């Protein structure tokens, strides 16, 4: 019983130092070795979620709201009829109507804006979608987030790679010490990455070049990473 309690305390200590390999040997010549492991899986995204906004300003609250409503309706119809995007893949993020005072003109102005998130599952239609949205009345594209339909499977693969990497590190250190790696005594996951949004600078370029014929995005690869801290018995 005494040995079990001692092992748990050592495991807690090693977890705090897991970023750097550490070894603690007890009087009976057994101990633990603590290492961190990282696993990375790369994949080409197969879908994207666009964050778009329609915003209008005017002197009448009802007028700017009506204008926004007309444009939103136009955007929704474009997504449904022209792009064949299912209704469940188009979602309103927020809807605002603000009253602002202009100190220069000494008048009140009203600003209406509504944000939509649109998930596109066929990336070959990206150019047509972005161009059509701007023509339908969207005046801001706030970002694009790429994703993969099998994201959970990729996360699992990254975790397995991270544990394998940790085990390999532990064996290398143990061999250098003339020891062998035993059973794991603890494991904790410290982080896992999600699909990275498209940089804002690229989005601004896309808005400026919307009338051109060139491509506006480079999809590239998406990295899914997992990091773990593992403690092993050292024999």
C-alpha positions in Angstrom: 0.0 0.0 0.0 2.9 2.3 0.8 4.4 1.8 -2.7 1.1 2.6 -4.5 0.7 5.9 -2.7 4.3 6.9 -3.5 3.8 6.1 -7.2 0.7 8.4 -7.4 2.6 11.3 -5.8 5.5 10.9 -8.2 3.1 10.8 -11.2 1.6 14.1 -10.1 5.0 15.6 -9.8 6.1 14.4 -13.3 2.9 15.8 -14.9 4.0 19.3 -13.9 7.3 18.8 -15.7 6.1 16.8 -18.7 7.3 19.3 -21.3 10.9 18.2 -20.5 11.8 14.5 -20.1 12.4 13.7 -16.4 13.3 10.6 -14.4 12.9 9.7 -10.8 14.4 6.6 -9.4 13.3 5.2 -6.0 15.4 3.3 -3.5 14.4 -0.1 -4.8 15.8 0.9 -8.2 12.4 1.3 -9.8 11.0 4.7 -10.9 9.1 6.6 -13.5 10.0 8.5 -16.7 7.8 11.4 -17.9 7.7 12.5 -21.5 5.5 14.5 -23.9 4.4 13.1 -27.2 3.0 14.9 -30.3 1.0 13.4 -33.2 0.1 15.2 -36.4 -2.3 14.2 -39.2 -2.5 16.2 -42.4 -5.5 16.3 -44.7 -6.9 18.4 -47.5 -10.1 20.0 -46.4 -13.3 19.0 -48.1 -15.7 21.7 -46.8 -15.6 25.3 -45.7 -17.8 27.6 -43.5 -18.1 31.2 -44.6 -19.0 33.9 -42.2 -20.7 36.7 -44.1 -22.5 39.9 -43.1 -25.0 42.3 -44.6 -24.8 45.8 -43.1 -26.7 49.0 -44.0 -26.9 52.5 -42.5 -29.5 55.2 -42.8 -31.6 57.8 -41.1 -34.6 55.6 -40.6 -34.6 52.4 -38.5 -37.4 50.8 -40.5 -35.8 51.7 -43.8 -32.4 50.1 -43.0 -34.1 47.0 -41.5 -36.3 46.6 -44.6 -33.2 46.9 -46.9 -31.4 44.3 -44.8 -34.4 41.9 -44.9 -34.6 42.2 -48.7 -30.9 41.5 -49.1 -30.9 38.6 -46.7 -33.9 37.0 -48.5 -32.0 37.4 -51.7 -28.9 35.7 -50.2 -30.9 32.8 -48.8 -32.6 32.2 -52.2 -29.3 32.3 -53.9 -27.9 29.7 -51.5 -30.9 27.5 -51.9 -31.8 27.8 -55.6 -28.5 28.5 -57.3 -25.9 26.8 -55.0 -28.2 24.0 -53.9 -27.1 24.5 -50.3 -29.5 22.8 -47.8 -31.3 25.1 -45.3 -29.7 23.4 -42.3 -26.3 24.5 -43.6 -27.2 28.2 -43.5 -27.6 29.8 -40.1 -28.1 33.3 -38.7 -25.3 34.1 -36.2 -26.7 37.4 -35.0 -29.1 40.3 -36.0 -28.5 43.8 -34.8 -30.2 47.2 -35.2 -28.3 50.1 -33.6 -29.0 53.8 -33.2 -25.8 56.0 -33.4 -25.4 59.7 -32.9 -23.2 61.6 -35.5 -21.6 64.5 -33.7 -20.6 66.2 -37.0 -24.1 66.2 -38.6 -25.9 66.4 -35.2 -28.2 63.6 -36.4 -28.9 60.1 -35.4 -28.1 57.2 -37.8 -29.3 53.6 -37.7 -27.2 50.6 -38.6 -28.7 47.2 -39.3 -26.5 44.2 -39.7 -27.1 40.5 -39.9 -24.5 37.8 -39.9 -24.8 34.3 -41.6 -22.7 31.2 -41.5 -22.8 29.2 -44.7 -21.4 25.7 -44.9 -20.2 24.7 -48.3 -19.6 21.0 -48.8 -18.4 21.2 -52.3 -15.2 23.3 -52.5 -15.3 23.4 -56.3 -18.2 25.8 -55.9 -16.3 28.2 -53.6 -15.6 30.9 -56.3 -19.2 30.8 -57.5 -20.5 31.1 -54.0 -18.3 34.0 -52.9 -19.0 35.9 -56.1 -22.7 35.3 -55.9 -22.9 36.3 -52.3 -21.3 39.7 -53.0 -23.7 40.2 -56.0 -26.7 39.3 -53.8 -25.9 42.1 -51.3 -23.3 40.7 -48.9 -20.9 43.6 -48.1 -18.6 41.8 -45.6 -17.0 38.4 -45.6 -15.5 38.1 -42.2 -13.8 34.7 -42.5 -13.6 31.2 -43.9 -13.0 28.1 -41.8 -12.0 25.0 -43.5 -12.9 21.6 -42.3 -12.9 17.9 -42.9 -15.9 15.6 -42.9 -14.0 12.9 -41.0 -12.5 15.2 -38.4 -13.2 12.9 -35.4 -11.4 10.0 -37.2 -8.4 12.3 -37.8 -8.4 13.4 -34.2 -8.2 9.7 -33.1 -5.3 9.1 -35.4 -3.5 12.1 -34.1 -4.0 10.9 -30.5 -2.6 7.4 -31.3 0.4 9.0 -33.0 1.0 11.2 -30.0 1.1 8.2 -27.6 3.4 6.3 -29.9 5.7 9.3 -30.1 5.7 9.5 -26.3 6.5 5.8 -26.0 9.4 6.1 -28.5 10.9 9.0 -26.6 10.7 7.1 -23.3 12.4 4.1 -24.8 15.2 6.2 -26.2 15.9 7.8 -22.8 15.5 4.5 -20.9 18.0 2.8 -23.3 20.6 5.6 -22.7 20.2 5.0 -18.9 20.5 1.3 -19.3 16.9 0.7 -18.3 13.7 -0.6 -19.8 10.3 1.0 -20.2 7.5 -0.6 -18.3 3.7 0.0 -18.1 2.3 3.5 -18.3 1.3 5.0 -14.9 -0.6 8.1 -16.1 -1.6 9.9 -19.3 -3.0 13.3 -19.9 -4.0 15.1 -23.1 -2.8 18.7 -23.2 -4.2 20.0 -26.4 -5.6 19.3 -29.8 -5.9 21.7 -32.7 -8.9 22.6 -34.8 -9.2 23.7 -38.4 -7.5 27.1 -38.7 -9.6 30.0 -40.1 -8.4 31.7 -43.3 -6.2 34.7 -42.5 -8.0 38.1 -42.6 -5.5 39.6 -45.0 -6.5 36.9 -47.6 -10.2 37.7 -47.0 -9.7 41.4 -47.7 -7.9 40.5 -50.9 -10.8 38.3 -51.9 -13.3 41.1 -51.4 -11.2 43.5 -53.4 -10.7 41.1 -56.3 -14.3 39.8 -56.3 -14.9 41.1 -59.8 -11.8 39.4 -61.2 -11.4 36.0 -62.7 -8.5 34.8 -60.6 -8.7 32.3 -57.8 -9.0 33.9 -54.3 -8.0 31.0 -52.0 -5.4 28.3 -51.8 -6.8 25.5 -49.7 -3.6 23.6 -49.1 -3.5 21.1 -46.1 -5.0 21.2 -42.7 -3.1 19.8 -39.7 -4.7 18.1 -36.8 -2.4 17.9 -33.8 -2.6 16.1 -30.5 -0.2 16.4 -27.5 0.0 14.1 -24.5 2.0 13.7 -21.3 2.7 10.1 -20.4 4.5 8.6 -17.4 6.0 5.1 -17.7 7.5 2.7 -15.2 11.3 2.6 -15.5 12.8 -0.8 -14.8 
